[in-house]
Amino acid sequence: MKKIDYDDLKDAVLKNVISEESLVALDQHFGLQAFSEQQPSEVEPIEFLSGFSDVFMTQVTFMVLISTSFIIFQFSNYTTAIAGLSLVSLGTLIFFKHKDKLKTYPLLINLLCLSFLGGLLYFLSVTLTGLLDQNFLICLIAAVTGSSSYLLWKNFKFAIGVAFYSLSLVHLVGYGPILLMNLVDKSLASSLILRIGLLGGLCLIAYGVYFDQQDKARTQIESKVAFWLHLIGSCLFCWCLFKWLNLSMKQINIFQSIFIITIYGILTAVSLVIDRRSLMFSALLLFIYAIYNVFLQFLSVEDARGSKEPSVFALVILICGLLLFYVAYNWVHFRQKLLNLLPPKITDYLR
């Protein structure tokens, strides 16, 4: 049985289920708003599915969608079939919205949104390739992705859509002019793009913090939007940083390894402050590889077969796992310690 909180009662007022006076009376009696704002939460809700009914409805719906697409393919071509799948997905979304079932089947709704978006982008890319300049086509697809994702968010509460249209906006504002100008100096263009990517990643993380502040209790969809913004923003930041430093997974020197470990330490501190583990998760592989490279150069550990790499890799995984387990287990305690070091205004905003 779902626990009713202050946000649920506010939603009930908006739908005229209870009056504003009843909300005030209930809040005064139970202290729901104060309780909701004061509770520290260790949960980062994603809510991919609501239950097995969601799984079953998703299964039968996509049986219909895929079979419809296959029938179209028998009388046309693959591109038309994908376009048909996209349109039928959109029609199904409109049907579920009309029946007020968007919150009942979150897995199905998210997959339908992705199906519509993926089909639309595939159709455009296949149809327009060769007709338009490649750089212009990339910008056009980014614009369509952004506008479509925004509409999916506004109409169907597609949480990942906010991250998609934000990423598309970063691409259009930052990469667009560079690609369309088709700079002669390719190295300069590449450097500018990576720097814009770094800045764009930070902007997405900041946008995620904004959404987090709209739902501090993490019971509404804003917290799910914030999760995807933090995850995609930090992935963009880490990938651009990796490319900007000219790092290769085949070989990085000791100074680059130490720099990566330092960056990961900063990301960990930021994750604790804004209470989002997705920042740490996005750079985890890079962090593990950096430590592995350091250990590989300074340790001489060999297994029974005389091989060094597997033993060092297993040791690194063990150390990283124990370290991150310790941080995760004491998350609230460490976060409180860091917040106490910040100015009161920032601390009050982030609590």
Salt bridges, closest charged atoms under 4 A:
ASP7 OD1 - LYS10 NZ 3.59
ASP8 OD2 - LYS2 NZ 2.57
ASP11 OD2 - LYS15 NZ 3.59
GLU44 OE1 - ARG276 NH1 3.33
GLU44 OE2 - ARG277 NH1 2.92
GLU47 OE1 - LYS224 NZ 3.41
ASP212 OD1 - ARG218 NE 3.96
ASP212 OD2 - HIS230 NE2 3.21
ASP212 OD1 - ARG276 NH2 2.80
ASP275 OD2 - ARG218 NH1 3.61
